[in-house]
Amino acid sequence: MPIPDDDPTRELTVSGRDDPVVAHIFLAGDTYSVLVTGEQTAGRYCLIDMEIPPGGGPPPHRHDFEEMFTILSGEIAFTFRGVTTTVAAGNTVNIPANAPHNFVNRSDVSARMLCLCSPAGQEEFFDRVGDRIPTRTSPPPELTAEQIAERRTLAAELAPVYATEML
């Protein structure tokens, strides 16, 4: 099968987590900096820089897309199909599509990892259910119990649109 012609409308993407154009999203106690969007990759993947504080991480869920994490600093406990494995910096974890999983930072220091989702779309879900913050080091928004409940309801409503199921 021949390789398609180059698409000259697509541009080189160079992105750093402190670039002014990078979206920073506070969600589930974590800060997610969207380095590469699906719009930039023709929907093939997105790349998110995740800062996970002690105790941070999403609730159990599954989704119909591949998700890969490379731990840059600290360590993260991944629960995959009910089995928990702690993964340290320098390692990569691949979560197959549709498998139940979650992760949590069980240490007393922040952890950082890159998350690649293929195809893209997870970054849009995060943007719709999380809260934008000005920079990756900005303090999280102070949310009332009512606002937290509203965000959980919204996440549950939008999850199927983004091929996600909360467990």
C-alpha positions as CSV (number, residue, x, y, z in Angstrom):
1,M,0.0,0.0,0.0
2,P,1.5,3.4,-1.0
3,I,2.2,6.0,1.6
4,P,-0.2,9.0,1.2
5,D,1.2,12.3,0.0
6,D,2.5,14.8,2.6
7,D,-0.3,17.2,3.9
8,P,1.3,20.6,3.7
9,T,-1.5,22.1,5.8
10,R,-0.2,20.3,8.9
11,E,2.6,22.0,10.8
12,L,5.4,21.0,13.0
13,T,4.3,21.0,16.7
14,V,6.8,22.0,19.3
15,S,5.4,22.3,22.8
16,G,6.6,22.7,26.4
17,R,4.4,22.5,29.5
18,D,5.1,26.1,30.3
19,D,4.3,27.5,26.8
20,P,1.7,30.2,27.0
21,V,-0.5,28.4,24.5
22,V,-0.7,25.2,26.5
23,A,-4.0,24.5,28.2
24,H,-3.7,23.6,31.9
25,I,-6.6,21.8,33.4
26,F,-7.3,21.0,37.0
27,L,-9.2,17.7,37.3
28,A,-9.5,15.0,39.9
29,G,-6.9,16.7,42.1
30,D,-4.4,16.7,39.3
31,T,-3.0,19.2,36.8
32,Y,-3.1,18.2,33.2
33,S,-1.1,20.3,30.6
34,V,-2.2,19.5,27.1
35,L,1.0,19.5,25.1
36,V,-0.4,18.1,21.8
37,T,-4.0,18.1,20.8
38,G,-6.0,15.9,18.5
39,E,-6.5,19.0,16.3
40,Q,-2.7,19.1,15.8
41,T,-2.4,15.4,15.0
42,A,-5.5,15.0,12.7
43,G,-7.1,13.1,15.5
44,R,-4.5,10.4,15.7
45,Y,-3.4,11.0,19.3
46,C,-3.0,13.6,22.1
47,L,-0.2,14.1,24.6
48,I,-0.8,15.3,28.1
49,D,1.7,16.2,30.8
50,M,0.2,15.1,34.1
51,E,1.3,16.4,37.5
52,I,-0.2,14.0,40.2
53,P,0.1,15.2,43.8
54,P,0.1,12.8,46.7
55,G,-3.3,11.1,46.8
56,G,-4.1,12.3,43.3
57,G,-5.5,10.2,40.4
58,P,-8.8,9.4,38.7
59,P,-11.4,7.0,39.9
60,P,-11.7,3.6,38.2
61,H,-12.8,3.8,34.6
62,R,-12.3,2.3,31.1
63,H,-12.4,3.7,27.6
64,D,-12.4,2.6,24.0
65,F,-8.9,4.0,23.1
66,E,-5.3,3.1,24.0
67,E,-3.6,5.0,26.8
68,M,0.1,5.0,27.5
69,F,1.9,6.6,30.4
70,T,5.6,7.3,30.8
71,I,6.6,8.1,34.4
72,L,9.0,11.1,34.4
73,S,9.3,11.5,38.2
74,G,8.0,9.9,41.3
75,E,6.0,6.7,41.2
76,I,2.4,5.8,40.5
77,A,0.3,2.8,41.6
78,F,-1.7,1.6,38.6
79,T,-4.6,-0.7,39.2
80,F,-5.3,-2.7,36.0
81,R,-8.2,-5.3,36.0
82,G,-8.0,-5.3,39.8
83,V,-4.3,-5.9,40.2
84,T,-2.1,-3.0,41.5
85,T,1.4,-2.4,40.2
86,T,3.6,0.4,41.4
87,V,5.6,2.0,38.6
88,A,8.6,4.2,39.1
89,A,10.1,7.0,37.0
90,G,11.8,5.8,33.8
91,N,9.1,3.2,33.1
92,T,6.2,3.2,30.6
93,V,2.7,1.6,31.1
94,N,0.3,0.8,28.3
95,I,-3.4,0.4,29.1
96,P,-5.2,-1.5,26.4
97,A,-8.5,-0.1,25.1
98,N,-11.6,-1.1,27.2
99,A,-9.6,-2.5,30.2
100,P,-10.8,-1.2,33.6
101,H,-8.0,0.8,35.4
102,N,-7.1,3.8,37.5
103,F,-4.0,5.2,39.1
104,V,-3.1,6.9,42.3
105,N,0.0,8.6,43.7
106,R,0.5,6.8,47.0
107,S,3.7,8.6,47.9
108,D,4.3,11.8,49.8
109,V,5.7,13.7,46.8
110,S,4.2,14.7,43.5
111,A,4.7,12.5,40.5
112,R,4.8,13.5,36.8
113,M,4.0,11.5,33.8
114,L,3.2,11.9,30.1
115,C,0.0,10.4,28.9
116,L,-0.5,9.6,25.2
117,C,-4.1,8.7,24.1
118,S,-4.8,7.2,20.7
119,P,-6.9,8.2,19.0
120,A,-7.3,11.7,20.5
121,G,-10.3,13.0,22.3
122,Q,-9.4,12.6,26.0
123,E,-7.9,16.1,26.1
124,E,-11.3,17.5,24.9
125,F,-13.1,15.5,27.7
126,F,-10.7,16.8,30.3
127,D,-11.2,20.4,29.1
128,R,-15.0,20.0,29.2
129,V,-15.2,18.5,32.7
130,G,-12.2,20.1,34.4
131,D,-11.3,23.7,35.3
132,R,-8.8,25.7,33.3
133,I,-6.0,27.3,35.3
134,P,-3.6,29.9,34.1
135,T,-0.4,27.9,34.5
136,R,0.6,24.5,35.6
137,T,1.7,25.8,39.0
138,S,-1.4,27.8,39.6
139,P,-3.3,26.8,42.8
140,P,-6.4,24.7,42.1
141,P,-9.7,26.5,42.1
142,E,-11.6,26.5,45.4
143,L,-14.8,24.7,44.5
144,T,-17.9,24.4,46.7
145,A,-19.5,21.0,47.3
146,E,-22.2,21.9,44.8
147,Q,-19.6,22.8,42.1
148,I,-17.8,19.5,42.7
149,A,-21.1,17.6,42.4
150,E,-21.9,19.5,39.2
151,R,-18.6,18.5,37.7
152,R,-19.1,14.8,38.6
153,T,-22.6,14.9,37.0
154,L,-21.2,16.5,33.9
155,A,-18.3,14.0,33.7
156,A,-20.9,11.1,34.0
157,E,-23.0,12.7,31.3
158,L,-20.1,13.4,28.8
159,A,-18.2,10.1,29.4
160,P,-20.1,8.1,26.8
161,V,-19.6,10.9,24.2
162,Y,-15.8,10.3,24.7
163,A,-16.0,6.5,24.7
164,T,-15.4,6.4,28.5
165,E,-17.2,4.5,31.3
166,M,-16.8,5.5,34.9
167,L,-16.8,2.3,37.1
